[in-house]
Amino acid sequence: MSKSLLENKIFHDATKARAWLEALLWADGRVCGYCGTVDDSTELPARPGFYQCNSKECRKQFTVMVGTVFERSHIPLNKWLCAAFLLSASKKGISAHQMHRMLGITYKSAWFMMHRLREATTRLSRHGASQQIGLVDSDGNYFSFCDPAPLKATLRELDMNAGGALGADDTALSTGEGKTYLARSLAEEPFASSFIEGAATTRQIAKKLIFEGRRPRTKDERMVLNNYRAMQFIKARKDDPLTIPMLLELHKIVTEETMDNR
Ligand SMILES: [Zn+2]
C-alpha cells in the first residue's frame, strides 16, 4: 500500500475530507439528500458543511453525508474516507482491530465503520451484478435476481455432491465399502426425488427397478426409473454445453410414460 496516498490531507482533516466529498458528489450542483432538489440551497455560514434546502416542501438542513454510508455518525469524515481507502486498497483484507489501531479510533467505532462499508460495497456489487428476467410487476418494476460468487460456489458444491455419484471420486467408490455406499446413494436419490413428486414406491422396489432390471409396473415405479435414468443422462453429459435439445431430451427421459395428458 502506498504511504504517500495515505498522507493525503483528506484522510487527516475533516474539513478537507468534506470539501473533497462535496466536489465528488456534487460535481453537477449541490443536491439535497432529503428531497433531491439540485442546486437550490443556501450555505449556512454559522454551521460549516450545512446547507438549507430552498424547496418549499422541504426546507431541511443537510450535509454532503445525508443519504451516504457516512450519515448519522460521530466519526469524523476523514476517518471514514481513510477506512474506505484501507478496505479497498488492502489485498488481504483488514481487521477491525487493525483499523482501530491505524486510525486511532475505538475498536467499536472501527467495527461499525467496517460493517457499514462492507454492507455498502455488497449492495453495490449486487446491484451491478443483478440480472433482469424479463418480467414486470404492476408498477412497471423489473424482477431481477443476483447470484453472487459465494452463492454460485455453494450451489455447485450441492450439485456435485448431494446427488450420490455425480461428483464422487470414482476410484474410491469403485471397490468394497465405496461401491455399496455408491449403489445405496444412487438408488436413494431417484427414490427420494420421486417421493417428493408424490410417487408411492418402496425403497426395495426402487432398488429392484434400478439394479435388477425389473420392468416398472405402475406409473409411480416408472417415475423412479425415469429419475434414475435422468441422473445417468446428466452424469454422462455433465461436461457438454447446455442446449435446448439436451434439455428437451432430459425432459423426455423424466416424463416418459408418466404424463396424464399425452
Ligand atoms: Zn430538500
Residues whose N, C-alpha, C, O or C-beta is under 5 A from the ligand:
A	BS01	ZN	C32 Y34 C35 G36 T37 C53 S55 C58 R59 K60
